Amino acid sequence: MEAYWIWWLAALVLVIAEMLSGTFYLIAVAFGLSAAGLSAYMGMAWGGQAVVAALLCTVSVAAIYRWKPGQGKAHEQANLAYDIGQTVQLVSWSDERHARVSYRGAEWDAELAKSASSDKARQAWRIREIVGSLLIIE
């Protein structure tokens, strides 16, 4: 089998794997491997093909790494903004400041906000903040 077919098949495998992961990094590597396949098709020696693959994979992954931190944050903040102010129902207290609450059909860990005082009789609480998967309630 010709070298360019090996490069292109490896790139195809990465594109298929990318469809399952959704990270864009595998597409970047597949781009580098495809370019190496093109250089092999044009008759470049094995060492040159490897250099083309290494350089383009590195540059494209670095470009996605720099681009990606700015992406998705608005969406995450929009989801958090929706959750802030929503009501949760108390399931049980684990200690004076921590509880399990029911929200959106699932149980969540919750912690009282610093300004909130514990009230064992109260069943409905409001989400003030979200830290990771911990709901800060008041």
Backbone as JSON, one array per atom type, in Angstrom:
{
  "sequence": "MEAYWIWWLAALVLVIAEMLSGTFYLIAVAFGLSAAGLSAYMGMAWGGQAVVAALLCTVSVAAIYRWKPGQGKAHEQANLAYDIGQTVQLVSWSDERHARVSYRGAEWDAELAKSASSDKARQAWRIREIVGSLLIIE",
  "N": [[0.84, -1.18, 0.0], [0.51, 2.2, -0.8], [2.21, 5.02, 0.67], [0.78, 7.41, 0.89], [-1.87, 6.57, 1.01], [-1.97, 5.37, 3.5], [-1.56, 7.56, 5.21], [-3.9, 9.04, 4.59], [-5.93, 7.24, 5.26], [-5.49, 7.06, 8.01], [-6.1, 9.68, 8.7], [-8.81, 9.71, 8.01], [-9.85, 7.88, 9.88], [-9.44, 9.39, 12.2], [-11.15, 11.55, 11.7], [-13.63, 10.28, 11.8], [-13.55, 9.44, 14.48], [-13.56, 11.94, 15.63], [-16.13, 12.81, 15.13], [-17.48, 11.45, 17.06], [-16.45, 12.53, 19.38], [-16.35, 15.39, 19.36], [-14.53, 17.52, 19.85], [-12.81, 18.98, 18.22], [-10.03, 18.78, 18.17], [-9.1, 16.35, 17.13], [-9.81, 16.66, 14.48], [-8.0, 18.63, 13.79], [-5.58, 17.23, 13.95], [-6.11, 15.31, 12.01], [-6.13, 16.96, 9.78], [-3.4, 17.62, 9.59], [-2.37, 15.06, 9.07], [-3.6, 14.51, 6.64], [-2.42, 16.43, 5.02], [0.18, 15.47, 5.09], [-0.26, 13.12, 3.71], [-0.85, 14.2, 1.21], [1.63, 15.32, 0.61], [3.1, 12.97, 0.43], [1.88, 11.84, -1.78], [2.75, 13.6, -3.69], [5.34, 12.83, -3.9], [7.27, 13.27, -1.91], [9.9, 12.52, 0.38], [9.94, 10.07, 3.11], [10.82, 11.23, 5.57], [10.31, 13.95, 5.12], [7.53, 13.89, 4.87], [6.81, 13.16, 7.46], [7.71, 15.4, 8.87], [6.05, 17.4, 7.75], [3.56, 16.44, 8.66], [3.95, 16.55, 11.47], [4.47, 19.31, 11.9], [2.11, 20.61, 10.87], [0.1, 19.34, 12.36], [0.81, 20.16, 14.96], [0.66, 22.99, 14.74], [-2.06, 23.35, 14.01], [-3.45, 22.16, 16.18], [-2.53, 23.81, 18.24], [-3.64, 26.22, 17.38], [-6.39, 25.69, 17.67], [-6.42, 25.24, 20.4], [-5.85, 27.79, 21.36], [-8.05, 29.18, 20.33], [-10.3, 27.92, 21.4], [-10.79, 28.48, 24.29], [-12.26, 30.89, 24.34], [-14.65, 30.16, 23.27], [-17.92, 28.88, 23.84], [-18.21, 29.82, 26.47], [-20.08, 31.87, 26.69], [-22.41, 30.45, 26.25], [-22.35, 28.67, 28.43], [-22.54, 30.54, 30.51], [-25.03, 31.56, 29.92], [-26.67, 29.37, 30.49], [-26.16, 29.17, 33.23], [-27.15, 31.64, 34.04], [-29.83, 31.24, 33.61], [-30.41, 29.34, 35.56], [-29.87, 30.67, 37.96], [-31.69, 32.09, 40.56], [-33.81, 30.34, 40.33], [-36.15, 28.07, 41.88], [-35.56, 25.55, 44.31], [-36.26, 22.39, 45.84], [-36.04, 21.22, 49.12], [-34.5, 18.18, 50.02], [-33.0, 16.72, 51.94], [-31.08, 17.48, 54.89], [-27.57, 17.47, 55.27], [-25.7, 18.49, 56.99], [-25.32, 21.42, 59.08], [-25.01, 23.45, 57.1], [-25.12, 22.28, 54.62], [-26.95, 20.52, 52.11], [-29.18, 18.23, 50.39], [-30.88, 18.81, 47.45], [-33.77, 19.0, 45.35], [-33.88, 19.55, 41.96], [-34.81, 20.3, 38.71], [-35.68, 17.67, 38.28], [-33.72, 16.06, 39.38], [-31.44, 15.13, 42.03], [-29.37, 17.37, 43.8], [-26.28, 18.54, 45.22], [-26.18, 21.0, 47.71], [-25.33, 24.15, 49.15], [-25.6, 26.44, 51.79], [-25.75, 29.93, 51.22], [-23.34, 32.37, 52.31], [-24.62, 34.52, 53.51], [-27.05, 33.45, 54.21], [-29.21, 31.91, 56.61], [-29.59, 28.86, 58.42], [-32.57, 27.01, 58.14], [-34.47, 24.66, 59.2], [-37.13, 23.97, 58.79], [-37.95, 25.1, 56.46], [-38.78, 24.44, 53.09], [-38.56, 25.24, 50.4], [-36.07, 26.75, 48.47], [-33.94, 29.28, 47.03], [-31.82, 29.47, 44.18], [-28.75, 30.95, 44.36], [-26.19, 31.03, 43.36], [-23.91, 29.13, 41.33], [-21.43, 26.78, 41.73], [-19.35, 24.91, 40.07], [-20.81, 21.84, 40.26], [-22.22, 22.35, 42.46], [-24.88, 23.8, 44.12], [-25.44, 26.99, 45.32], [-27.46, 28.14, 47.75], [-30.15, 30.25, 48.97]],
  "CA": [[0.0, 0.0, 0.0], [1.27, 3.44, -0.9], [2.28, 5.79, 1.92], [-0.26, 8.42, 0.98], [-3.11, 5.92, 1.45], [-1.87, 5.15, 4.95], [-1.82, 8.87, 5.83], [-5.3, 9.42, 4.38], [-6.77, 6.36, 6.07], [-5.35, 7.49, 9.42], [-6.87, 10.93, 8.82], [-10.24, 9.33, 7.98], [-10.17, 7.29, 11.19], [-9.53, 10.49, 13.16], [-12.37, 12.32, 11.41], [-14.73, 9.5, 12.35], [-13.46, 9.54, 15.94], [-13.94, 13.32, 15.98], [-17.59, 12.89, 15.12], [-17.95, 10.9, 18.33], [-15.96, 13.3, 20.53], [-16.77, 16.79, 19.26], [-13.57, 18.43, 20.46], [-12.09, 19.65, 17.13], [-8.61, 18.48, 18.18], [-8.83, 15.25, 16.2], [-9.88, 17.24, 13.12], [-6.73, 19.33, 13.57], [-4.56, 16.2, 13.67], [-6.46, 14.74, 10.72], [-5.67, 17.93, 8.79], [-1.96, 17.42, 9.43], [-2.12, 13.77, 8.42], [-4.02, 14.64, 5.23], [-1.37, 17.19, 4.32], [1.3, 14.55, 4.92], [-0.65, 12.24, 2.61], [-0.69, 14.96, -0.03], [3.06, 15.43, 0.32], [3.54, 11.64, -0.02], [1.36, 11.69, -3.14], [3.59, 14.42, -4.56], [6.65, 12.21, -4.01], [8.19, 13.69, -0.86], [10.49, 11.41, 1.15], [9.28, 9.77, 4.38], [11.19, 12.23, 6.57], [9.57, 15.18, 4.82], [6.13, 13.65, 5.2], [6.7, 13.19, 8.92], [7.87, 16.8, 9.28], [4.81, 18.09, 7.38], [2.52, 16.0, 9.59], [4.24, 17.07, 12.81], [4.29, 20.77, 11.93], [0.72, 21.0, 10.69], [-0.67, 18.87, 13.53], [1.14, 21.04, 16.09], [0.12, 24.34, 14.51], [-3.52, 23.34, 14.02], [-3.89, 21.91, 17.55], [-2.27, 25.04, 19.0], [-4.64, 27.22, 16.98], [-7.66, 25.34, 18.32], [-6.23, 25.45, 21.84], [-5.97, 29.24, 21.61], [-9.38, 29.63, 19.94], [-11.36, 27.27, 22.16], [-11.2, 29.07, 25.56], [-13.25, 31.94, 24.15], [-15.89, 29.58, 22.77], [-18.72, 28.13, 24.79], [-18.41, 30.47, 27.75], [-21.35, 32.59, 26.67], [-23.44, 29.44, 26.39], [-22.32, 28.22, 29.82], [-23.06, 31.61, 31.34], [-26.47, 31.66, 29.66], [-27.31, 28.32, 31.27], [-26.08, 29.55, 34.63], [-28.05, 32.76, 34.26], [-31.16, 30.68, 33.68], [-30.57, 28.63, 36.83], [-29.85, 31.61, 39.08], [-33.02, 32.58, 40.91], [-34.81, 29.27, 40.28], [-36.49, 27.48, 43.17], [-35.25, 24.14, 44.53], [-36.97, 21.8, 46.98], [-35.16, 20.52, 50.06], [-34.69, 16.74, 50.18], [-32.5, 16.41, 53.28], [-29.9, 18.21, 55.35], [-26.45, 16.61, 55.63], [-25.19, 19.17, 58.18], [-25.94, 22.73, 59.3], [-24.94, 24.33, 55.94], [-25.14, 21.5, 53.38], [-28.19, 19.77, 51.93], [-29.51, 17.67, 49.08], [-32.08, 19.48, 46.96], [-34.32, 18.51, 44.09], [-33.96, 20.61, 40.95], [-34.92, 19.78, 37.35], [-35.89, 16.22, 38.28], [-32.56, 15.34, 39.91], [-30.95, 15.62, 43.31], [-28.13, 18.13, 43.72], [-25.68, 19.01, 46.47], [-26.38, 22.43, 47.87], [-24.7, 24.78, 50.32], [-26.2, 27.74, 52.09], [-24.92, 31.12, 50.97], [-22.79, 32.92, 53.56], [-25.59, 35.43, 54.12], [-28.29, 32.74, 54.56], [-29.2, 31.16, 57.87], [-30.22, 27.56, 58.32], [-33.97, 26.94, 58.57], [-34.8, 23.25, 58.96], [-38.53, 23.83, 58.41], [-38.15, 25.66, 55.11], [-38.64, 23.43, 52.04], [-38.22, 25.86, 49.11], [-34.92, 27.65, 48.52], [-33.64, 29.92, 45.75], [-30.43, 29.34, 43.77], [-28.07, 32.24, 44.32], [-24.94, 30.9, 42.6], [-23.52, 27.74, 41.03], [-19.98, 26.57, 41.72], [-19.23, 23.55, 39.55], [-22.13, 21.23, 40.33], [-22.76, 22.7, 43.78], [-25.81, 24.93, 44.11], [-25.4, 27.87, 46.49], [-28.86, 28.51, 47.91], [-30.5, 31.19, 50.02]],
  "C": [[0.89, 1.24, 0.0], [1.17, 4.23, 0.4], [1.15, 6.8, 2.03], [-1.6, 7.82, 1.41], [-3.1, 5.69, 2.96], [-2.16, 6.46, 5.68], [-3.3, 9.22, 5.75], [-6.26, 8.53, 5.17], [-6.69, 6.72, 7.56], [-6.14, 8.78, 9.66], [-8.37, 10.63, 8.84], [-10.68, 8.73, 9.31], [-10.31, 8.4, 12.24], [-10.77, 11.36, 12.93], [-13.58, 11.59, 11.97], [-14.73, 9.56, 13.87], [-13.87, 10.94, 16.42], [-15.45, 13.48, 16.02], [-18.17, 12.36, 16.42], [-17.55, 11.77, 19.52], [-16.37, 14.76, 20.51], [-15.82, 17.8, 19.85], [-12.81, 19.3, 19.47], [-10.6, 19.32, 17.1], [-8.27, 17.35, 17.21], [-8.93, 15.7, 14.75], [-8.58, 17.94, 12.8], [-5.62, 18.33, 13.23], [-4.84, 15.56, 12.32], [-6.03, 15.66, 9.58], [-4.18, 17.75, 8.52], [-1.63, 16.12, 8.72], [-2.53, 13.8, 6.95], [-2.98, 15.38, 4.42], [-0.13, 16.32, 4.11], [1.0, 13.56, 3.8], [-0.5, 12.92, 1.26], [0.79, 15.09, -0.39], [3.62, 14.08, -0.12], [3.08, 11.4, -1.45], [2.21, 12.47, -4.15], [5.03, 13.93, -4.61], [7.67, 12.63, -2.96], [8.68, 12.46, -0.08], [9.77, 11.26, 2.49], [9.59, 10.81, 5.46], [10.45, 13.54, 6.37], [8.1, 15.04, 5.14], [5.91, 13.76, 6.71], [6.81, 14.61, 9.44], [6.61, 17.6, 8.96], [3.7, 17.72, 8.35], [2.73, 16.61, 10.97], [3.99, 18.57, 12.9], [2.82, 21.18, 11.83], [-0.17, 20.52, 11.83], [-0.44, 19.8, 14.72], [0.51, 22.42, 15.92], [-1.41, 24.34, 14.6], [-4.07, 23.04, 15.41], [-3.66, 23.15, 18.41], [-3.28, 26.13, 18.65], [-5.99, 26.93, 17.63], [-7.57, 25.56, 19.82], [-6.38, 26.93, 22.19], [-7.38, 29.75, 21.31], [-10.45, 29.13, 20.91], [-11.7, 27.93, 23.49], [-12.24, 30.17, 25.42], [-14.6, 31.4, 23.7], [-16.63, 28.88, 23.91], [-18.99, 28.84, 26.1], [-19.72, 31.25, 27.78], [-22.51, 31.62, 26.86], [-23.51, 28.94, 27.82], [-22.91, 29.29, 30.73], [-24.57, 31.76, 31.13], [-27.22, 30.59, 30.45], [-27.29, 28.65, 32.75], [-27.05, 30.68, 34.93], [-29.49, 32.26, 34.35], [-31.4, 30.03, 35.04], [-30.6, 29.57, 38.03], [-31.27, 32.14, 39.31], [-34.11, 31.52, 40.87], [-35.01, 28.66, 41.66], [-36.13, 26.0, 43.19], [-36.02, 23.68, 45.76], [-35.99, 21.0, 47.83], [-35.52, 19.04, 50.11], [-34.24, 16.34, 51.58], [-31.3, 17.28, 53.6], [-28.81, 17.2, 55.67], [-25.69, 17.19, 56.82], [-25.83, 20.55, 58.24], [-25.99, 23.6, 58.04], [-25.03, 23.59, 54.6], [-26.4, 20.64, 53.31], [-28.21, 19.11, 50.56], [-30.81, 18.34, 48.68], [-32.51, 18.85, 45.64], [-34.48, 19.69, 43.15], [-33.9, 19.97, 39.57], [-34.99, 18.25, 37.31], [-34.72, 15.41, 38.79], [-32.19, 15.91, 41.27], [-29.57, 16.24, 43.14], [-27.6, 18.37, 45.13], [-25.86, 20.51, 46.52], [-25.7, 22.89, 49.15], [-25.39, 26.11, 50.54], [-25.22, 28.85, 51.76], [-24.45, 31.66, 52.32], [-23.8, 33.8, 54.28], [-26.86, 34.73, 54.58], [-28.13, 32.01, 55.89], [-29.99, 29.88, 57.69], [-31.65, 27.61, 58.87], [-34.46, 25.54, 58.21], [-36.24, 23.06, 58.48], [-38.79, 24.28, 56.97], [-37.88, 24.58, 54.06], [-38.21, 24.01, 50.69], [-37.09, 26.87, 49.31], [-34.69, 28.19, 47.13], [-32.16, 29.76, 45.44], [-29.83, 30.74, 43.65], [-26.86, 32.19, 43.38], [-24.72, 29.43, 42.32], [-22.0, 27.69, 40.96], [-19.75, 25.11, 41.33], [-20.61, 22.93, 39.5], [-22.79, 21.49, 41.68], [-23.65, 23.93, 43.66], [-25.65, 25.71, 45.41], [-26.81, 28.44, 46.62], [-29.03, 29.52, 49.03], [-32.0, 31.19, 50.23]]
}
